[in-house]
Every structure is written in C-alpha cells, then in structure tokens.
Amino acid sequence: MSETPHIDIDYVANLARLDMTEEEKSKLGSQLDDILGYFDKLNSVDVEGVEPMAHAHRVANVWRQGDQPGETYAPEILTGMAPDHRDNQVVVPKVVE
C-alpha cells in the first residue's frame, strides 16, 4: 500500500521493549502498512446517518421476574451487622500485601 505512511519499526519496537531482527522488522513493517491501508479503506466509507453500535445484532437486556429490585436495608442497619465500618462502608481485612 504505497498511499499509507511508513511506520518507524525501530521506534515501535523500542516502545514495546522488543528486540527484533531485521527480517522481523521488515515483515512487521509491511504488515502494519497493510493494516493502515485497511484503515484508509474504512475511512473512505460513507457512514453519514448510520447509528453507532456496539454489536452487529440488536442486543437487549433480558430480565427474569425475580430480577426486579426488591427491598433494601438502610446503611445504618447494614454497617451495624459488620464487625468494623467506616464512612458507611464495611472494613475488611487486607488480603494483598
């Protein structure tokens, strides 16, 4: 893809802390150039009026009858049940040193 800018593989490898041979740099450089070429193709697509989406299919939450919010306890009751609390939060022992 001659239209895409060439990537400085030495710079990228240094950022990633990779030791690469000249053959690996050449191969990776051409692959990254191809990837940038695909991005150029995607940028040329007219997406005016297309709503952004996270999935190819319409996704909706499926709720069961028991999934509805129920009664909740006041923070004072819940912190009163905990052995130790601070600022309406339960204090737990440290597990990671």
Contacts in CASP RR format, 6 or more apart in sequence:
PFRMAT RR
TARGET T0000
AUTHOR 0000-0000-0000
METHOD contacts of the structure
MODEL  1
MSETPHIDIDYVANLARLDMTEEEKSKLGSQLDDILGYFDKLNSVDVEGV
EPMAHAHRVANVWRQGDQPGETYAPEILTGMAPDHRDNQVVVPKVVE
1 33 0 8 1.000
1 34 0 8 1.000
1 36 0 8 1.000
1 37 0 8 1.000
1 40 0 8 1.000
3 37 0 8 1.000
3 40 0 8 1.000
4 33 0 8 1.000
4 36 0 8 1.000
4 37 0 8 1.000
4 40 0 8 1.000
5 36 0 8 1.000
6 29 0 8 1.000
6 33 0 8 1.000
7 29 0 8 1.000
7 32 0 8 1.000
7 33 0 8 1.000
7 36 0 8 1.000
9 20 0 8 1.000
9 25 0 8 1.000
9 28 0 8 1.000
9 29 0 8 1.000
9 32 0 8 1.000
10 25 0 8 1.000
12 28 0 8 1.000
12 32 0 8 1.000
13 19 0 8 1.000
13 20 0 8 1.000
13 25 0 8 1.000
20 28 0 8 1.000
75 88 0 8 1.000
78 90 0 8 1.000
79 85 0 8 1.000
79 88 0 8 1.000
79 89 0 8 1.000
79 90 0 8 1.000
82 90 0 8 1.000
82 91 0 8 1.000
84 90 0 8 1.000
84 91 0 8 1.000
85 91 0 8 1.000
END
